[in-house]
């Protein structure tokens, strides 16, 4: 006898005991009468004991069969509980799409994208669960499976992930209204590279885009940052407070520029444009991810 019981055979025996009929048990289990009989006969051979008495008036358990069904009750209940838990897990996962996004995209684009996606799907569609992080953390979340879909701002996309560009963004150099650059602009890329700035942390797509663009222009970022902050709001507040100039997404500073809280400073012969990219694990995106990206493409005019 094997160490593990045949759950299908034990369930068939228990249902026959309840129905007093092999044919009725087959209907209840969704299988043929012959399949029920075969399962029980196989169990009898395995246990080397007769479990069921069959007659024209129906089927009944032998004393040994009564004992086996009694022992099997807790086992079958545990198996049902396990199956229900797994199904619940699968259902919850299918109804939730976990999205990780860089801060600029999470704050300024995704709320509208999610609303449009949910509006198109209706109440029966998956729910978007959004986590904001820098681009490096987003990539790791997609790789380790804690995010179904990621959005990053870095110019370079990891080769091991599927990806598609969903929008474009520019990085603006901004200062407070009283800064000397307001009256002396434009500045040069060399001066920018040698000026202490308020920057996002390493791993941020905004910072990476600035550093790459300066390097490509022949003036790698040389000055030490005046401050390094982990949020867009922190950088904006520091720039508005006069700590130092800062480089931020045009999406993040547009309202402040219109209101006069910040001033854009042009850099001579220098512009930073970057792609905003969706990433996922594997070659082809899962269905929910594909539907979301189609909604984003329509919203972005793509």
N, C-alpha and C positions, 0 to 999 in steps of 0.2 A: 504493500500500500504506500502511495506517495504521502509526503508530509503535509501537503496542502489539500484541503477538501475541495471538491468540485461544487462551486456555489450554484451553478445553474441546475445541477442535479438535485442538490439539497432544496432549492427553491421549488423545483418541480414536485418533489416528494411532499413538501409542506402544502402546496396548493392542492394537490390531489387529496391530501388528508382533509382539507377544508371543504372541498367540493364533492368528495366521495365519488369522483368520476374523472377518468383520464381525459375523456373528450372535453368535458367542461374546463378542466385545468388547461388544456391546450388553447381553448378559446381565450381564457383569461390571460395566459402568457403570450398569446399572439403567435403560437407555433402549432404544428400539426399534432394530432393524437399520437402518431407514430414517433415523432420527436420526443414527446414526453415519455413514452414507454421506453425508448432507447436510452434516455438519460437515466431513468430509474434502474433499468437493468444494468447499465454500466456501473452505477453506484453500488448495486447489490454485489456485483463481481468484485469491485474494489474493496468493499467492506467484508466480503465473504459471509454474508448473512442475508436472509430473505427479509425484505422490508414491507412488501405489499402483497395482499391477497386479492387476486382479480377474479371476478365472477360476473354472471349475467346481470346481477342486481347492483353491480357497482364495484368499487374498489375500497378496501379498508386497510389500515396499517396493521402490521403484525406487532406483537409486544416490542420486538427489537426496533421496528419502524417508529413506534411511539417514542421510544427513548431517543432515537436519532433526531427526530423532528424537535423534540424538546431541547436537545443540546444545540440544534442548529438555529433556534429562534433568535438568540442573542447575536449569533454570528451574522445572520441575514439582516437583522436590524442595523448592525454596525456597517455592513456593506451598503445598505440603503442610505445611511447617513453620510457615508463617504461619497457616494455617487451624487447625492444632492449638494454636498458642499462643493464638489468639483464643478458641477453644473452652474451653481451660483457664482463661483469664481469666473467661469468662462463667460457667463452672461454679463457680469459686472465689467469684465475686461472689454467685451464687445460693445458695451454701451458707453465706454469712456475712452476717449482718445487723449493720451497724455502728450502734451505739447511743451517742449522746452524752447525758450527763445532768448536771444540776447536782449539787453535792456531796452535799447531803442525800438526794436521791433515789438517787444512785449508791451511797451507803454504807448506807442503811437500808431501801430498798424493792426496788431492782432485783435484788440477788442472789436474793431469794426469787421475784420475778416470773420471772426468767430460768430458774430451776430448775423452776418449775411449767410454764412454756412448753415447755422441753426435755422434761420428763417426759411431756407430752401428745403431743408430736410423735414421740418416739422417736429412735433413732440416725440416722434418715435425714433429720431436719429440719435446717434451717440452724443455724449456730452463732452465738451472740450475742457480739459483740466490743464491749466497753464502754469508753468514755472518759469520765472525770470532768472537768468544767470548770464555770465559772460560767455563769449563764443566758445572758448576752450571747454568750459563746463558743459555747454550744450552738446558739443561733439561727444564727450565722454558719456553723457546720459543716453544718447542714441546708441552708442557702441555697446554699453552694458545692459541695454534693454529697459531702462527705467523711463525712457521717453519713446513714444511711437514716431514722433515727428519733431524735428528741430529746425530752428531758423537762426542763421549765423550772419555776421557782418564782415568776416575776414575775407580778404581778397583770394586766399588760397583755400581750396576745399579738400578735405582728406580723400585720397583715392579709394579707400576701402568702403566709402559710403555712397549710396545713390544720391543724386542732387539735381536741382533745377533752380535757375535764377528766377525769382518771383518779382523783383523790383530793383530799383537803383536808388542810391542816396549819395549826398555829397557831405563832406566834412567842412565846416565853417570855422574860421579863426574869429573868436569873439572877445571883446573887452568891455569893461564898464564904461559908462558915458564919459568919464573924466580922464580916461587914459590918453597918454601922449600920442598914441598911434591914430586916434580919431582925426587929428589934424594933419598928420604926416603921411597917411596912407597913400599909395600902397607900400607895403614893406617887401623886402626881398626874402627869398627862400633861405639865403644865408643868415639873415638877421633872425628869422624865425627859428632856425636850427640852433642858434646860439643864445636864445632867450629862454629863461626858466619859465615853464608853463605849469598850469594846473592840468593834470592828466588823469585818465582812468588807469586802473591797475593793469599789470601785465596779463595777457590773455584776453583783454578787451579788444573787440574788433575795431572800435574807434581808434584806440591807441595804435594798433597794428597798422591800420590804413595810413595814419599820419606818418609813422616811422618809415614805412615802405615807400611812400610818396617822396619824402625828403631824401631818402637814400637814392631813389631813381633819379632825382633831380641833381644829384651830386653833392648834397649837403646833409649827411647823416645827422640825426639829432645829437647834438653835442652837450648842450646844457643839462645839468641835473634838474629834474622837476622841482618846482617850488612846493607842490603838494601832489599826492597820489590818493585818489578817492575811488571808492568802489561803486558809486552810483552816479548816474547822469545828473540827478538833482543836486548831489553834493558838489559836482564840478560847476554847475550853473550858479549855485549859491556862492561858491568861492570867487568866481569871476565877477559876479555882481557886487561882491563885497570888496573888490579891489585887491584880492590876493595876488593875482597874475592873470595874463591872458590864458585862454583855454581853447581847445579844439573839440568841437561837438558836432553831432549830426545836425544837419539843417532841419530835420524833423523836430529835434529836441529844442531848438532855439528860436524857431520861427515866431512863436507867440511873443517871446521876450523882445525880439528885435522890433516887431510891429508896435509893441507897447513902449519902446524906448528904454527898456531896462538893460538891454545889451546892444552893442554895435558890432556889425560884421566888418571885418577888416580884410580887404582884398590883398592877396599875395601876388606879386608881379610874376607873370608867366607861370603860374602854379595853380593847379586845381586838383582837388581830391574827389574822385568819383569812385564809388565802390558798389559791387553787386550785393544784394540781399538774397541769400540762398537758403532754400529748403533742403534739408538732408534727412535721410532715413537709412535704416540698415537693410542690406540686400540690394539686388539689382532693381527689382520692380517694387513700387510702393504698394502696401496693402490697400484694399478697397476703400476704407474710410479715409486713409491718407490721400489717395488719388482723388476722391470726391472733394476733399477739403482744398487740395491744390487747384482743382478745376474752378472752384468758387473764388479762390484768391486770384486766379488768372483773369476771370471775368471782371472782378472788382478792380484789377490793376490795368485793365484794358489790353491784356495780353492775349 
